[in-house]
Amino acid sequence: MSDENQGGWTRVRSRLRAEVGDDVYSSWFARMDLEAIEEGTVRLSVPTRFLKSWIQNHYAERVLACWQAEDDKIGRIELTVRSAVLKSAVVIKPKLEIPVGSSDNSNRFNGNGNGRPMSVGDPGVHEALGGSPLDARLSFDSFVVGRSNTLAHAAAKQVAAARRTDPVMFNPLYIHAGVGLGKTHLLQAITWAGNAAGERKVLYLTAEKFMYGFVSALRTQTALAFKEALRGIGVLVIDDLQFLQGKSTQAEFCHTLNALIDAGRQVVIASDRPPSDLESLDDRVRSRLAGGLVVEMASLGEELRLEILKARVMAARAYHPTFDVPLPVLAYIAKTVTHNGRDLEGALNRLLAHNKLTGHAVTLEMAEREVRDLIRPQEPKRVKIEDIQRVVARQYNVSRSDLLSSRRTANVVRPRQVAMYLAKTLTLRSLPEIGRRFGGRDHTTVLHAVRKIEGLVGNDMALAEEIEILKRQLQE
């Protein structure tokens, strides 16, 4: 190869590194070699089929553009695998010549489902690395902020706006909430905004897609490349972590989490429960998750539900200009449909459908009829072990740290046993989990406490009354 060609290749690599950044360049282009330049065609090679497929699907136009900036006579690029050059050649063509079905670089990476990767290896691996589908409606602009989600929203905005050179403020960011309270909305908003800013690549994956990709990588013997790809991501967003199953998958998630955090990459995770309640996960994973910023999104208050409904009506008017819902109707729905945001969406969709299909105006009578099955009985409050410890400590004039300590004095032992008894009767936590939450005690200690209090309650009316008072306080 001539010195001129080699010099051109050096300049192209420098240009490519400047455009994509050091991290992305090291992950995908450091092992790319120039083989030859002939009649407007540049022949490049990489060591694995995985790298070839990834570059082809995500950086094809950018590589070609860098070469054309160096030499405008370059019309195409052949990308080959060095271990099987004759069998693995593919052609990177200019943008206008890319066949229908080839993926757009940014969109495919963002996981919005546009385009498909080439069928190299197991498609499950490439689909996972492409990310889970995103809903264009789930942006920060459409997210309604209220008292229950202010902190989660602020933290998500900070993550999305952070630049590559900014220090990571909290890692991981762990958001937990019940169904339909906005976790997925915030995670997808981070992904949209982060990728739009172009500072860092943001990959959004559900736990299910992560498992699917990892299992596919094991099956096709591309697990190492799969791991390298995940660890090259600028911001990794994992949704519904509670569904992560399998020891090997959880172990790989733990390694990936540690590698990303140690490298200063941002990790954002959502689940329906706090890290300490993810009993199926390894203690090390729970500890690492709890070491970041853990934020709970509480249930939607009536005021926030009303604001959400108003925002959704305004969004619907973009497509149905005549759609109108009187304020008393919105107030009625906000007051009576209390379960979650998805029920609010469902109620509004019913009113829209009735209005459009029948031509009848939306009235309070119509709303009462259409949404009656969404008016659910109030569910009992979900009691947390932390709340039990706090309320019991206050009732018996001890500190929460006393309950978790190894102290065996009478004024601490009885409150501790009461707290353990309430944890067993008011929560779904197992005996080993309760023991861990009370200073790392063995499950037999918890069982002894539960049986002790059960035995006393039948004979000690004062203690029975105290426990009933504590239960009412916790369930209010």
Residue pairs with C-beta under 8 A, 6 or more apart in sequence:
1 34
1 36
5 34
5 36
5 37
6 34
8 37
8 70
8 71
9 34
11 70
12 66
12 67
12 70
13 25
13 29
15 66
15 69
15 70
16 25
16 29
16 62
16 63
16 66
17 25
17 29
19 62
19 66
20 28
20 29
20 59
20 62
21 164
23 164
23 232
23 234
24 201
24 232
26 232
27 228
27 229
27 232
28 51
28 54
28 55
28 58
28 59
28 232
29 55
29 59
31 46
31 47
31 51
32 44
32 45
32 46
32 51
32 55
33 44
33 45
33 46
33 82
34 42
34 43
34 44
35 43
35 44
35 45
35 80
36 42
36 43
37 43
37 74
40 73
40 74
40 75
40 76
41 74
41 75
41 76
41 77
41 78
42 67
42 74
42 76
42 77
42 78
43 77
43 78
43 80
44 63
44 77
44 78
44 79
44 80
45 79
45 80
45 81
45 82
45 85
46 52
46 55
46 79
46 80
46 81
46 82
47 81
47 82
47 83
48 81
48 83
48 222
48 225
49 81
49 84
49 88
49 120
49 121
50 120
50 121
50 125
50 222
50 225
50 226
50 229
51 225
52 79
52 80
52 81
52 88
52 90
52 120
53 117
53 118
53 120
53 121
53 126
54 126
54 129
54 229
55 63
55 79
56 79
56 90
56 92
56 118
57 102
57 103
57 105
57 108
57 115
57 117
57 118
57 126
57 130
58 103
58 105
58 108
58 109
59 105
60 77
60 92
60 98
60 102
60 105
61 94
61 95
61 98
61 105
62 105
63 77
63 92
64 74
64 76
64 77
64 92
64 93
64 94
64 95
67 74
67 77
68 74
75 94
76 91
76 92
76 93
76 94
77 91
77 92
78 89
78 90
78 91
78 92
79 89
79 90
79 91
79 92
80 88
80 89
80 90
81 87
81 88
90 118
101 115
101 116
102 115
103 114
103 115
103 116
103 117
103 130
104 114
104 115
106 195
107 114
107 115
108 114
108 115
108 117
108 130
109 130
109 131
109 195
109 201
109 203
110 131
110 134
110 191
110 192
110 195
110 202
110 204
111 130
111 131
111 132
111 133
111 134
111 191
111 203
111 204
111 205
112 131
112 133
112 134
112 136
113 133
113 134
116 123
117 123
117 126
117 127
117 130
120 126
121 220
121 222
122 216
122 217
122 219
122 220
122 222
123 216
124 212
124 213
124 215
124 216
125 213
125 216
125 217
125 220
125 222
125 226
127 209
127 212
127 213
128 205
128 209
128 210
128 212
128 213
128 214
128 216
128 226
129 203
129 213
129 226
129 229
129 230
131 191
131 203
131 204
131 205
131 209
132 204
132 205
132 206
132 209
132 239
134 188
134 191
134 192
134 204
135 188
136 192
137 315
138 184
138 185
138 188
138 189
138 192
139 188
139 189
139 192
139 193
140 153
140 156
140 157
140 160
140 189
140 192
140 193
142 185
142 311
142 315
143 153
143 182
143 185
143 186
143 189
144 304
144 307
144 308
144 311
145 153
146 300
146 301
146 303
146 304
146 307
147 298
147 301
147 303
147 304
148 181
148 297
148 298
148 299
148 300
148 301
148 304
149 181
149 182
149 186
149 297
149 298
149 304
151 295
152 175
152 177
152 182
152 186
152 295
152 296
152 297
153 186
155 170
155 173
155 175
155 293
155 295
156 173
156 175
156 186
156 187
156 189
156 190
156 268
157 193
158 169
159 173
159 190
159 194
159 235
159 266
159 268
160 189
160 190
160 193
160 194
160 197
160 202
161 193
161 197
162 168
162 169
162 199
162 200
162 266
163 199
164 199
164 200
164 234
167 264
168 264
168 265
168 266
169 293
170 292
170 293
171 261
171 266
171 267
171 292
172 257
172 261
172 266
172 267
172 268
172 269
172 288
172 289
172 292
172 293
173 266
173 267
173 268
173 269
173 292
173 293
173 295
174 269
174 270
174 271
174 274
174 275
174 289
174 290
174 292
174 293
174 294
174 295
175 183
175 186
175 187
175 268
175 269
175 270
175 271
175 295
175 296
175 297
176 183
176 270
176 271
176 272
176 273
176 274
176 275
176 294
176 295
176 296
176 297
177 183
177 270
177 272
177 296
177 297
177 298
178 272
178 299
178 340
178 382
179 272
179 340
179 342
180 339
180 340
180 341
180 342
180 343
181 297
181 298
181 299
181 300
181 340
181 341
182 297
182 341
183 239
183 270
183 271
183 272
183 297
184 239
184 240
184 270
186 270
187 204
187 237
187 239
187 268
187 270
188 204
190 202
190 204
190 235
190 237
190 268
191 202
191 203
191 204
191 237
194 200
194 202
194 234
194 235
195 201
195 202
199 234
200 234
200 235
200 266
201 233
201 234
201 235
202 233
202 234
202 235
202 237
203 230
203 233
203 235
203 236
203 237
204 237
204 239
205 213
205 236
205 237
205 238
205 239
206 238
206 239
206 240
206 243
207 238
207 239
207 240
207 241
207 242
207 243
207 244
208 240
208 243
210 238
210 244
210 249
210 253
211 244
211 245
211 246
211 249
213 226
214 223
214 226
214 248
214 249
214 252
215 249
217 223
217 225
217 226
217 227
218 248
227 252
227 255
227 256
230 236
230 256
230 260
231 256
231 259
231 260
231 263
231 265
233 260
233 265
234 265
234 266
235 265
235 266
235 267
235 268
236 256
236 260
236 265
236 266
236 267
236 268
237 267
237 268
237 269
238 253
238 267
238 268
238 269
238 270
239 269
239 270
240 270
240 271
240 272
241 269
241 270
241 271
241 278
242 271
242 272
242 273
242 278
244 250
244 253
244 280
244 281
245 280
250 280
250 281
250 282
250 285
251 282
253 285
254 282
254 284
254 285
254 288
257 267
257 285
257 288
257 289
258 288
260 266
260 267
261 267
261 288
267 292
269 289
271 278
274 290
274 294
274 296
275 281
275 286
275 287
275 289
275 290
275 294
276 286
276 290
276 436
276 437
277 429
277 433
278 285
278 286
278 289
279 429
279 430
279 433
299 338
299 340
300 308
300 338
300 340
300 341
302 334
302 335
302 338
303 334
305 333
305 334
305 337
305 338
305 341
305 344
306 330
306 331
306 334
308 341
308 344
309 325
309 330
309 333
309 334
309 344
309 348
310 330
312 344
312 345
312 348
313 323
313 324
313 325
313 330
313 348
316 323
316 348
316 352
317 323
320 352
320 356
323 352
323 355
323 356
324 361
324 362
325 348
325 351
325 362
326 362
326 363
326 364
328 364
329 351
329 362
329 363
329 364
329 367
332 364
332 367
332 368
333 344
333 347
333 348
333 367
333 371
334 344
336 371
336 375
337 343
337 344
337 347
337 371
337 374
337 375
338 376
338 378
339 374
339 376
339 379
343 374
343 376
346 374
347 367
347 370
347 371
347 374
350 370
350 371
351 362
351 366
351 367
351 370
351 371
354 360
354 362
354 366
354 370
355 361
355 362
360 366
380 475
381 474
381 475
381 476
383 422
383 426
383 427
383 474
383 475
384 427
385 423
385 427
385 429
385 434
385 437
387 474
388 419
388 422
388 423
388 426
388 427
388 474
389 400
389 403
389 404
389 419
389 438
390 400
391 470
391 473
391 474
392 403
392 415
392 418
392 419
392 422
392 470
393 399
393 400
393 402
393 403
393 415
393 419
395 415
395 466
395 469
395 470
396 411
396 414
396 415
396 418
398 411
398 412
398 415
402 412
402 415
402 416
403 412
403 415
403 416
403 419
403 438
403 439
404 438
404 439
405 412
405 439
406 439
407 413
416 438
416 449
417 449
417 452
417 453
418 453
418 466
418 467
418 470
419 438
420 434
420 438
420 445
420 446
420 449
420 450
420 453
421 449
421 450
421 452
421 453
421 454
421 467
422 467
422 470
422 471
422 474
423 429
423 434
423 437
423 438
423 446
424 431
424 434
424 446
424 450
425 450
426 471
426 474
426 475
427 434
429 437
430 443
431 443
431 446
431 447
432 443
434 443
434 446
435 441
435 442
435 443
435 445
435 446
438 445
438 446
453 463
453 467
456 463
457 463
457 464
457 467
458 464
